[in-house]
Amino acid sequence: MALSRHLCVLLLLAAVTAEAAKIQTYKENGCSEDLTNTFTVVCNSCQTFSDQSSVKISDVQAKNRISIHDRKNCENYSKVAEIYGGACVNQGKHKIRAVYIAC
């Protein structure tokens, strides 16, 4: 019985300390001026926001796949960029509206 409780505690701790990424959005290209929002996003989730010119993704590992979208809700057809690990991504023809963090 004690082993089962110990295992449950370990699983709970693993869930609480799940990886999280930091997404910062900017009004201008370059990820250096006009910061508009900062989001903390858990793995395998989409963060939607209003029209932005650039996004900076940090606190992720190089193996994490990040997709950048020009439509809300990270619809697959709206993917405009895909990177691994953290970086600054500038908009293309359309504003950036969502980021998906895969783990």
C-alpha positions in Angstrom: 0.0 0.0 0.0 2.8 2.4 0.9 4.5 1.8 -2.5 1.3 2.7 -4.3 1.0 6.0 -2.4 4.6 6.8 -3.1 4.1 6.1 -6.8 1.0 8.3 -6.9 3.0 11.2 -5.3 5.7 10.8 -7.9 3.2 10.8 -10.7 1.6 13.9 -9.3 4.9 15.7 -9.0 5.8 14.8 -12.6 2.5 16.3 -13.8 2.9 19.5 -11.8 6.5 20.0 -13.1 5.5 19.4 -16.8 7.5 21.5 -19.3 6.2 24.9 -20.0 7.3 27.4 -22.7 7.3 31.2 -22.6 5.8 33.0 -25.5 6.2 36.8 -25.9 4.4 38.8 -28.6 5.5 42.0 -30.1 3.9 44.8 -32.2 7.0 45.2 -34.3 9.4 42.8 -36.0 12.6 41.7 -34.2 11.3 40.7 -30.7 13.0 43.7 -29.1 10.5 46.6 -28.9 6.8 46.9 -28.1 6.2 43.8 -26.0 2.5 43.2 -25.9 1.9 39.9 -24.0 3.8 37.2 -22.2 2.2 33.7 -22.0 3.3 30.5 -20.2 2.1 27.5 -22.2 2.3 23.8 -21.3 3.4 21.2 -23.8 1.1 20.1 -26.6 -1.1 23.2 -26.6 -2.0 26.2 -28.7 -1.8 29.8 -27.6 -4.0 32.2 -29.6 -3.7 36.0 -29.5 -4.4 39.1 -31.5 -2.4 40.2 -34.6 1.3 40.4 -33.8 4.4 41.1 -36.0 6.8 38.8 -34.1 6.9 36.2 -31.4 9.7 35.0 -29.2 9.6 31.5 -27.8 11.9 30.6 -24.9 12.2 28.0 -22.0 12.0 25.1 -24.5 14.4 22.4 -25.5 16.0 22.1 -28.9 13.8 19.0 -29.5 10.5 20.8 -29.0 8.7 21.5 -32.3 7.0 24.9 -32.4 4.6 25.9 -35.2 3.6 29.5 -35.9 0.2 30.2 -37.4 -1.5 33.2 -39.1 -4.9 32.0 -38.0 -6.3 31.5 -34.5 -6.6 28.0 -32.8 -3.5 26.6 -34.6 -5.4 25.1 -37.5 -3.0 22.9 -39.5 -3.7 24.8 -42.8 -2.6 28.1 -41.2 0.9 27.1 -40.3 3.4 29.6 -41.7 6.6 28.5 -39.9 8.0 25.6 -37.9 11.0 25.7 -35.7 12.8 23.5 -33.1 13.7 25.1 -29.9 13.4 28.8 -28.9 13.7 31.7 -31.4 12.3 34.9 -32.6 9.9 34.6 -35.6 8.8 37.6 -37.6 5.5 37.7 -39.6 5.4 37.0 -43.3 2.6 38.4 -45.4 0.1 38.0 -42.6 0.2 38.8 -38.9 0.9 36.0 -36.4 -2.1 34.8 -34.5 -1.2 31.6 -32.7 1.7 29.4 -31.6 1.6 25.6 -30.9 4.2 24.0 -28.6 4.8 20.3 -29.1 6.8 18.1 -26.8 
